[in-house]
């Protein structure tokens, strides 16, 4: 809009209309000043106010004192910029105010005070173009706002999908590792100690070989749901790797952790499955570790893995704490 104002000033300079040269130079200069202030965070509101006042003053001047085809063109281009600068919720109000003001200037005041060189047909055409401009810009901004909202929603959904395991719907390895690092960082900063449980399905390879991978996938999904439904909201559950799940315990109480692991073991063991008419049951081994007994995060996972391997080597279907 500043470029339009400056180009108009050059046009009127060659037309020897010094008054309009000064007007458009002033408008262009104030708009450039507003643009410069807008780049400074502290002056964004001042910049917006300066731009709105400059544009609206230019509209008044063009309608009341500068009668020409270029003045009407300036008004139309200014309307678009004004609506872009103002909040979209204020655009309908702005449209009504301007149209009422233009009607007063072009049809009522012209018969009393201001000499209006435009014919009634030209005035109506101008008002019609203004109304079309308002509608077009308002619809464009509404569509842009909806598009931005949909894009933000889609981006949020994509981020959520990236954090979830496609098969079980639980946190994936990357997401649960991020939770672990955040928990450990808080603990190092004086937060509460916590623990982890690694839970691994027993004889899962045999299930895949005997009943097929589709049954195996269904087993993982069902076990994930059982674990998730059995834990409170302040626990974090994810798929660690293959048929192994990881649970982040929000406290460091060995006896309570052992009870939780035992409850999970029993619930998985109670699950009745049917594959091709053959009924079978599951069992799960669990390894427990806590940060208070480990040097760092890697040591925490290693301790939980060692406890899990010990449970496996002892026949499975049990929980062991490090």
KAVENDA-V785389 format. One line per field, one symbol per residue. ss: DSSP state (@ for helix, = for strand, . for the rest). A space follows every 50 residues. Layout:
ss: ???
This chain:
ss: .@@@@@@@@@@@@@...@@@@@@@@@@@@@@@@@@@@@..@@@@@@@@@@ @@@@@@@@@@@@@@....@@@@@@@@@@@@@@@@@..@@@@@@@@@@@@@ @@@@@@@@@@@........@@@@@@@@@@@@@@@@@@@@@@@@@@@@@@@ @@@@@@@@@@@@@=......=.@@@@@@@@@@@@@@@@......====== =..@@@@@@@@.@@@@@@@@@@@@@@@@@@.....======..======. ...@@@@@@@@@@@@@@@@..====..====..=======@@@...@@@@ @@@@@@@@@@@@@.....===.
